Amino acid sequence: MLSCTGGGGAIVSQNIVDDTRAWTAVQMRDRSFDGKFVTGVLSTGIYCRPSCAARHPKRENVRFFAGPEQAEAAGLRACLRCRPNDVARDEAALKLVIDAVRAAETTPRLDELADLAGYSPTHLQRIFKRETGLSPAAYGRALRSERFKSALDGGASVTEAIYDAGYGSASRFYEERKMGMKPGVWKNGGAGVTVHWSIIDTSLGAMMVAATDKGVCCLSFNEGEDALRKRFPKADLQQGGEAFAELFAQVVAQVETPGRPHNIPLDVQGTAFQEAVWRELGKIPEGETRSYAEIAAAIGKPKAVRAVGSANGANHVAVLIPCHRVVRSDGTMGGYAYGLEIKERLLEKEAH
């Protein structure tokens, strides 16, 4: 059991969680430490989970407590954003809901899952998304999508993979996947898909942008048709065109002023893990950075640092999915597919 020591706030634990390690967990918003201690912020009079998404307090204002009871005994109140006094109940409810989603052929309705958990639909949606990065419905879709891809990789036909993944019908599969490329893209290198592309001069250099009728599928720098052909070897590649002029103009505007909210449609697909990493990248405030370890902790997979790096590298739409915001744990820039100069300039643009 953790205990808080007087003025210093150091944590003593059978698991050897000292205050230095606790502060590191808070800075990384590491969900694996939720329930092991709470963070008391003396300047505001509240206490939080280690993973709380609120702005980090100054270190001198922080004290660590074994749990909600100790923090409240010190006169602090629970944060209304992360609800640290509900950790155990949330964990039990989420396990029930996740097990139900995984076992069902079609994802149960939100109100049905809320009844199972004993929460209101709104609260369940909030804590489920906080834990997984997805709504229950999106989690079910991602789960079926990953099963589908695994079946394809195992040699199944598209039809076999659709049913093996738990889709009730082919039409159901295509309805869920309507915002992304069809299975042929994964299995046949883009066969049957038309990709419109263009190379456009920007302040960062020559940018290649490519899109299907669903959205942008590639954004890179200092690359050309050969690189695009490697990504989609059997796609029908066509130069720009008036129909895509407005979309490409929006992409240029986003590159010149990165970090601002955008509604540019994307046609990208990844595993559930990759897509969780990409979503987390989008949550990083403009001009700020996170380490691979911080991203891994934020998605609830603190040991998956290398896998986060691989997911970061699998992003083919630079800037729109802001992989340039990831740095090494020591704060240095690390690598970037299109060169460190472009990465540094993107971060400078966001900071101003």
C-alpha positions in Angstrom: 0.0 0.0 0.0 1.3 3.4 -0.9 1.6 6.1 1.8 2.3 9.8 1.6 5.1 11.1 3.8 4.5 14.5 5.3 5.7 17.7 3.6 8.0 15.9 1.1 5.2 13.9 -0.5 7.4 10.9 -1.3 5.6 7.7 -1.9 6.6 4.5 -0.1 5.4 1.3 -1.8 5.9 -2.4 -1.8 6.1 -1.9 -5.6 8.9 0.6 -5.0 7.0 3.5 -6.6 8.9 6.6 -5.3 7.9 10.2 -5.9 10.4 10.5 -8.8 8.9 7.6 -10.6 5.4 8.8 -9.8 6.1 12.3 -11.3 7.5 10.6 -14.4 4.2 8.6 -14.7 2.2 11.9 -14.4 4.3 13.6 -17.1 3.8 10.6 -19.4 0.1 10.4 -18.5 0.8 6.7 -17.9 -2.6 4.8 -17.5 -0.8 1.8 -16.1 -0.3 3.8 -12.8 -4.0 4.7 -12.4 -5.2 3.2 -9.2 -1.7 2.9 -7.7 -1.6 6.5 -6.5 -3.3 9.9 -7.0 -1.7 13.2 -7.7 -2.6 16.0 -5.3 -2.3 19.5 -6.6 -2.1 21.9 -3.6 -2.5 25.1 -5.6 -6.0 24.0 -6.9 -7.1 21.7 -4.0 -7.8 18.8 -6.3 -6.4 15.3 -6.8 -6.2 13.4 -10.1 -5.3 10.1 -11.8 -1.7 9.9 -13.1 -3.2 9.9 -16.6 -5.4 13.0 -16.2 -5.5 14.9 -19.5 -5.5 18.3 -17.8 -2.5 20.6 -18.1 0.4 19.4 -15.9 0.8 21.4 -12.6 4.1 22.8 -11.4 6.1 20.1 -9.6 6.4 22.2 -6.4 2.6 22.2 -6.1 2.3 18.4 -6.3 2.1 15.8 -3.5 1.4 12.1 -4.1 -1.1 10.0 -2.1 -1.8 6.3 -1.8 -5.4 6.8 -2.9 -8.5 9.0 -2.8 -9.0 8.5 0.9 -5.6 9.9 1.9 -6.0 12.8 -0.5 -9.4 13.7 0.8 -8.1 13.4 4.4 -5.6 16.1 3.4 -8.4 18.3 2.3 -8.3 17.8 -1.5 -11.3 17.0 -3.7 -11.6 14.7 -6.7 -11.0 16.1 -10.2 -14.3 16.2 -12.1 -12.4 15.5 -15.4 -10.7 12.2 -14.7 -12.7 11.1 -11.6 -9.8 9.4 -9.7 -12.1 8.0 -7.1 -13.9 5.8 -9.7 -10.8 3.9 -10.9 -11.7 0.4 -9.5 -15.3 0.7 -10.5 -14.4 1.9 -14.0 -11.9 -1.0 -14.5 -14.5 -3.6 -13.6 -17.2 -2.0 -15.8 -14.8 -1.6 -18.8 -13.8 -5.3 -18.5 -17.5 -6.3 -18.7 -18.2 -4.1 -21.7 -15.0 -5.0 -23.6 -15.7 -8.7 -23.1 -19.3 -8.2 -24.3 -18.1 -6.3 -27.4 -15.5 -9.0 -28.2 -18.0 -11.8 -27.8 -20.8 -10.3 -29.9 -21.1 -10.7 -33.7 -22.5 -7.2 -33.9 -21.6 -4.5 -31.4 -24.4 -4.1 -28.8 -26.1 -0.8 -28.6 -24.6 1.8 -26.3 -27.6 1.8 -24.0 -27.4 -2.0 -23.7 -23.7 -1.8 -22.8 -24.5 1.0 -20.3 -27.1 -1.2 -18.5 -24.5 -3.9 -18.3 -21.9 -1.6 -16.8 -24.4 0.2 -14.5 -23.5 3.6 -15.9 -25.3 6.2 -18.0 -24.6 5.9 -21.8 -22.9 9.3 -21.7 -20.6 8.3 -18.9 -19.8 4.9 -20.3 -18.9 6.5 -23.7 -16.6 8.9 -21.9 -14.7 6.4 -19.9 -14.5 3.9 -22.7 -13.0 6.4 -25.0 -10.6 7.6 -22.4 -9.3 4.1 -21.9 -9.3 2.8 -25.5 -9.3 6.0 -27.6 -12.5 4.7 -29.3 -16.2 4.7 -28.7 -17.7 1.2 -28.1 -19.1 1.1 -31.6 -15.8 2.2 -33.2 -14.0 -0.4 -31.0 -16.2 -3.1 -32.4 -15.6 -1.9 -35.9 -11.8 -1.8 -35.4 -11.9 -5.3 -33.8 -13.7 -6.8 -36.8 -11.4 -4.9 -39.2 -8.3 -6.3 -37.5 -9.8 -9.8 -37.6 -10.6 -9.3 -41.3 -7.0 -8.3 -42.1 -5.6 -11.2 -40.1 -7.8 -13.6 -42.0 -6.6 -12.1 -45.3 -3.0 -12.4 -44.2 -3.7 -16.1 -43.3 -4.7 -16.8 -46.9 -8.5 -16.6 -46.7 -10.4 -15.2 -49.6 -12.1 -11.8 -49.2 -15.5 -13.5 -48.7 -14.1 -16.0 -46.2 -12.3 -13.2 -44.3 -15.5 -11.1 -44.1 -17.4 -13.9 -42.3 -14.4 -15.1 -40.3 -14.2 -11.5 -38.9 -17.8 -11.6 -37.6 -19.5 -9.5 -40.3 -23.0 -10.8 -40.8 -22.9 -10.2 -44.6 -20.7 -8.7 -47.3 -22.9 -5.7 -47.5 -22.4 -5.1 -43.7 -18.7 -5.2 -44.3 -18.7 -2.7 -47.1 -21.1 -0.4 -45.1 -18.6 -0.3 -42.1 -15.7 0.2 -44.4 -17.3 2.9 -46.6 -14.8 5.6 -45.5 -11.8 3.5 -46.5 -10.3 1.5 -49.4 -11.8 -1.8 -50.3 -10.0 -5.1 -49.5 -8.3 -5.2 -52.9 -6.1 -2.4 -51.8 -4.7 -4.5 -49.0 -4.5 -7.7 -51.0 -3.8 -6.6 -54.5 -1.8 -3.4 -54.1 -4.5 -1.0 -55.0 -6.1 -2.9 -57.9 -9.3 -1.2 -59.1 -8.6 2.0 -57.2 -7.9 5.4 -58.9 -5.4 7.6 -57.1 -5.2 11.2 -58.1 -1.9 12.9 -57.3 0.1 16.0 -57.7 3.4 17.6 -56.7 3.0 21.1 -55.2 5.6 23.6 -54.1 5.3 24.6 -50.5 7.5 26.5 -48.0 8.7 23.1 -46.8 9.7 22.0 -50.3 8.1 19.8 -53.0 5.0 18.1 -51.5 3.4 15.0 -53.0 -0.3 14.7 -52.2 -2.5 11.8 -53.4 -6.1 11.0 -52.9 -8.9 8.6 -53.8 -12.5 9.6 -54.0 -12.7 8.8 -50.3 -9.9 11.2 -49.1 -6.2 11.8 -48.9 -4.2 8.6 -48.9 -0.6 9.9 -49.1 1.2 13.1 -48.2 5.0 13.2 -48.4 7.9 15.5 -49.2 10.6 15.2 -51.8 9.0 12.1 -53.3 7.5 11.4 -56.7 5.4 9.0 -58.7 7.9 6.1 -58.1 7.3 6.3 -54.4 3.6 6.4 -54.8 3.7 3.5 -57.2 5.5 1.4 -54.5 2.7 2.1 -52.1 -0.1 1.3 -54.6 1.6 -0.8 -57.3 -1.6 -1.8 -59.0 -3.6 1.4 -58.6 -4.6 3.6 -61.5 -2.5 6.7 -60.9 -3.7 9.9 -62.5 -2.4 13.4 -62.3 -4.4 15.9 -60.2 -7.4 17.2 -62.1 -10.0 19.9 -61.4 -12.1 17.6 -59.2 -9.3 17.4 -56.7 -8.0 21.0 -56.9 -10.0 22.2 -53.9 -9.0 19.3 -51.7 -5.3 19.7 -52.6 -5.6 23.4 -51.8 -6.9 22.6 -48.4 -3.9 20.2 -47.9 -1.5 23.0 -48.8 -3.2 25.4 -46.4 -2.8 22.8 -43.6 0.9 22.3 -44.4 1.5 26.0 -44.3 -0.3 26.5 -41.0 0.0 23.0 -39.3 -1.7 22.3 -36.1 -5.0 24.0 -36.7 -8.2 21.8 -36.7 -9.1 20.5 -40.1 -11.8 18.4 -41.7 -9.7 17.1 -44.5 -11.0 13.5 -45.3 -8.4 10.8 -45.1 -8.4 7.4 -46.8 -6.0 5.5 -44.6 -6.2 2.2 -42.9 -4.1 0.6 -40.1 -4.4 -2.0 -37.4 -6.4 -1.1 -34.3 -3.0 -0.4 -32.6 -1.7 1.8 -35.4 -5.0 3.8 -35.5 -4.9 4.2 -31.7 -1.4 5.7 -32.1 -2.4 8.0 -34.9 -5.4 9.2 -32.9 -3.1 10.0 -30.0 -0.8 12.0 -32.2 -3.7 14.1 -33.1 -4.3 14.9 -29.5 -0.9 16.5 -29.0 -1.4 20.2 -28.7 0.1 22.2 -31.6 3.7 23.2 -31.1 4.2 20.5 -28.3 5.9 17.2 -28.6 5.6 13.8 -26.9 8.1 10.9 -26.7 7.4 7.4 -28.0 7.2 6.3 -24.4 4.6 8.9 -23.6 2.5 7.9 -26.6 2.7 4.2 -25.5 1.7 5.1 -22.0 -1.2 7.3 -23.2 -2.8 4.5 -25.2 -2.4 2.2 -22.3 0.5 0.1 -23.7 3.5 1.5 -21.8 5.8 -1.4 -22.9 5.0 -1.0 -26.6 7.5 1.8 -27.3 9.0 0.1 -30.4 5.6 -0.7 -31.7 4.6 2.9 -31.4 7.7 3.8 -33.4 6.6 1.4 -36.1 3.1 2.7 -36.1 4.5 6.2 -36.4 6.5 5.2 -39.4 3.5 3.5 -41.0 1.7 6.9 -41.3 1.6 7.9 -44.9 -0.2 11.2 -44.5 2.5 13.5 -43.0 1.2 16.6 -41.2 -2.4 15.6 -41.4 -1.6 12.8 -38.9 1.2 14.8 -37.0 3.9 12.2 -36.6 6.4 15.1 -36.5 5.3 15.8 -32.9 7.1 12.7 -31.6 10.6 13.0 -30.2 13.1 10.8 -28.3 12.8 10.4 -24.6 15.8 12.8 -24.1 14.0 15.5 -26.0 16.1 15.3 -29.1 14.3 15.4 -32.5 15.0 11.7 -33.5 14.3 10.6 -37.0 11.8 11.8 -39.6 11.1 10.2 -42.9 11.4 13.5 -44.8 14.4 14.9 -43.0 14.9 16.7 -39.6 14.9 20.1 -41.2 11.2 19.7 -42.3 10.3 18.3 -38.9 11.9 21.2 -37.1 10.2 23.7 -39.4 6.8 22.1 -38.9 7.2 22.4 -35.1 8.4 26.0 -35.5 5.3 26.8 -37.6 3.0 25.3 -34.9 4.7 27.2 -32.1 3.9 30.6 -33.7 
